[in-house]
């Protein structure tokens, strides 16, 4: 393996490549756009396009593509070659400024939630210069990939990235306005950081091919609990198997070549479950890199005769996979507003950022639940390895004591502000270790950042990041609007406002174990929402308060929110529909025939015993057990078919989603119990599915 510093970013049009290919003036202007968010000077687009093309051709690229993040999830790309005709009709390799800045893929088959009809095919991808272009390498083929946003012909967003970019602008405007009012003249631009930690499962490609449910759904629809699952707790941080470490080494190398700084790799809790984390980076880049990471994970696994599962709950009864989103905010001076400092001003910023987060979660925390809602995550949330669907904030003992002190202070003056600032300054730098890290909380303060632990492993982290940005922007504005109406010392006034926020948001602060039933009861008393399934959670998208909030910050219009609402409901319905249909197919064509073979074998044995005069009471009882199992599974199949028929007859989208969640989910759960019970008694010789024990232990 090459030295990491030698291969790092070799497939990325990074600063080094830009310096070599661009003039000093063009390079400076482009970096200003990338690093400071200044509008792109379109005059330099031609120079950038030429340099990008030359770099790509030198590295063996033959095509280019605008890479975007459609509403359906995942990523999308359409490849075009560099070939074109010159004025003399000769073949040349061309890549113009207009080709770099904008492309026009067929948008008709992408979900839009009613924004456009199927016959209206026009949609636009627009280059996002803040995210570096890179080379997609597939065997001997290389393609220049240009990160982009995706818009309709009429300008509405059709992707998940544009709202993130808008939310970054919103929180920038709100935070800078508040900083200026507090007297901070050095802060010119807000910087947001993110660090997604990616969990995943690996299974044998050979065994995977024998599980139709894994192939079609990404998770097992049936499967009895194995004798040895995760109860021994011997996999977590255990010795990594040779086959897996070879895969991980290859994975790290591919990530490093793409300019993605892989940092941590280890065994997770469940057998054959693992985690990878990359270095913390600027938010837009972190989101794009995580999407690339998921693709590279699956491509690299395939090379090693493995399959990477990114579904949130591929195996029942075992830990599911999440993607912890670490979030923090600072500015161009290098300050982190979630890091205590010796500066009283910065410590006031620290406390107000906590207040803004608490205010946002208190008033709109249900939108975080909405952002992480899908069919896969419904199985994971609250299942003893992930936080529940109740959104709450954990701050830790030390920070809670400081907030309690502020709450109990009757009057705030310069002296008291200094005392509080000193207390914050003395907050241990390892605050995340000062009190035990609460892994049960959905939103936990972990030293100098917040960690959103409820994100699903297959999710685009840009969606929950966007919601967090909007919620904190809202919190900052709430503080600013009150502050600007007050007279006197702005820092003392700010802490006075914070004191009220602390009192008003106590309901969303919880320092205990979020997994317990006691917390669910306590949360109900606090009137915190507990949206237990995706259809319920998605209803919040089109609430009047949501429309007003996102409209205020120009993140999404009412039409765009309605679009996302419909797309996500349809995605949920289709996911469940596929799961129910594959369950029926497997039960009818695989499970029932296997049980019949077992019935035949026992029946023959019973008949043979009787023929020679041997009383076969035990065999007769066993035969009856298998016959009952067959009949129960047949009945379970019929119940699921009836549930599907009922779902199909419903026209209202939300009601249909609820039917799939309720009667469909209940019917599948019941059928699964019957099939899993059959697995425990039917001979391995006849059982048609690879069992959990093999899937989880054999690679």
C-alpha positions, 0 to 999 in steps of 0.5 A: 500500500502506498503512503497515504500522503502520496495517494491522497486526493490523486483522483480529485481536482483539488487545490494542488491540481487547480494551482497547476492548471489555473492562472493565479488570478483565476485560482484566487477567484475560484478559491474565494467562491469555494472557501468564502461563499462569494458568488462565482465570477462567470468570466472564469468559468471557461478557464476552469472548464478548460483546466478541469478537462485537461486534468481529466484527460491527462488522468484517462477520463473519456466522459464527464457527468453532473452528479446530483442527489435526487429526491428518490435518495442516493445519487444520480449521473448521466455520462457525456463524452468529451467528443465534439466537432470543430468548425471544420467537422473534425473530431475534438475533445471539448468541455465548455464553460456552459457544459461545466456550469449547467447540464440538462438531464431528462427529469421526467422519471425522477420523483417530483411530488407533482412539481412536474408532469411525466411529459415535462422532461426538462430539468437542470443540473447546476455545478456546485463549485464549493465541492471538488470535482473528482474522477470516478474509476470503474475498472479501466474507465474514468469519468469526470464527476461534477458535483451539482444541484438539480432544479426543475425548469421552473426553478423548484428544487428536485434534489436534497442538496439545494435545501442544504446550501440554502440552510447554510446561507440562512444560519450564516445570516442569522449567526453573523447578525447576532455576532455583530450585535454582540460586538464581534467585528471579526466574524465575517462568515459562518463555517459549519462542520460535520462528521458522519460516522458510517455503520454497515454490515458485510455478508458473503456474496455467495450466501447473499445470492441465496437470500431473495429478501436481502437482494430485493429489500436490503434486509431479511424479511424472515429469519429466526434468531441464531444460537449465537448472535451478539449476546456474548458482546465479543464482536465490538472492538474485537480483532478484525478478521483477515478477510475484513481487514484486507477489505478495509485496507482496500477501502481506505486506499480508494477513499484516500485516492478520492481525497476522503480522509478515512480515520477510524475503522472497527468492529461494531456490536453485531456480528459482521457489523462495522463502522468507518469514520472520516476526519471532521470537515466542512459540512457541504464537503462532508455530505458529498463525501459520505455519499461517495463513501457509501458507493465506494463501500459497496463497490469495494465489498464486491471486489472482495466477494462481499456485499455491504448492507446499508439498510438500517435493520438487515437482521431482526433482533440484532443491532441496526446500523446508524450514521451519527451526524456530528455537527458544530458551528464557528466562523472564519476566525477559527472560533468554534461556537461550541468550544469554551474559551478564555474570551468572555465574548466567545463564551457568551457565544458558546452559551447562546449557541446552546440556547439556540439549539435548545430553542430550536429543538423545543419548538421544532424538534419533531422536524428532526424526526421527520428528517430521519424517517423512512421504512428502514429507520422505523425498525431501528429507532428505539430498538435498544441500539438507537435512540427512540423517536422522541427528540431530546437533548443531552448536555451532561452534568457539567453543562447542566450545572452551568445552565442551572446556575444561570437559571437561578440567577435573579439579576445579571450584571458585568460581574456575574457575566464574568463569573459565568464566563469563567465557569464556562472557560473552566469547562474541561476540554474533554467534557465528553468524558467528564460525565459518561457519554450518553449513547441513548440520547438522540441529540447529545453534546459531546465536547465541542459539537452536537451528535445526532445519533438517530440518523439511519445508515442509508440516509443522506446526512444533508437532510438532517444537517439542513434541519439542524441548520434551520433550527439553530438559525431560528434560535439565533433569530429568537435571541437577536429579536429580543436582544435588539429591543433591550437596553444596557449591556448586550452580554448581560441582556443575552444571558438574561434571554438565555435564562428564559430559554433555559426555563422554557426548554426544560422539557427537551433536556434529559440526562437519563437513559432514553431506552427505558419505558420510564422515559417514554412515560416521562416524555408523554407527561412533558408532551413531547412528540413520539412519532413511532412510524414514518407516515406519522412523522412525515405529516409535519412536513406540510404543517403550517408552522413548517411552511412558515419556518422554511419559507422565512429562511428561503430554504424550501417553498410551500410547493417544494415542501409539498413535493418532498412530502409526497415523494417520501410518502410514495417512497415509504409505500413502495418500500413496504409494498416490495417487502410484503410482495417478496414475503408472499413470494418467499412464503409461497414458493420456498417456505411452504414447499419446505414444510411440505417436504418435512410433512411428507418425510414424517408421514412416511416414517409414521406410516412405516412404523405403523406398518410393522406394528410399532406405536408411533405416538411421538411421530404422530404428534410431530406430524401434527405440529408440522401440519399445523405449521403449514396451515398457520403459514397458509393463513398468514399468507392469506392475511397478508394478501388481504392487507395488501389488497386493502392498501391497494384500494386506498387512494389517499396517499397518507391514509395508504401509507398508514395502512401499509404501516399498520395492517400491512406491518402487522400482517407481515410481523405475524407471518414472520413469527410463523415462518421463523418458528417453522425454521426452528423445526424444519430440517436443514436439508429442506429449509430453503434460506440461508440462516442467520448463523451462517450470514453472521459468522461466515465471510 
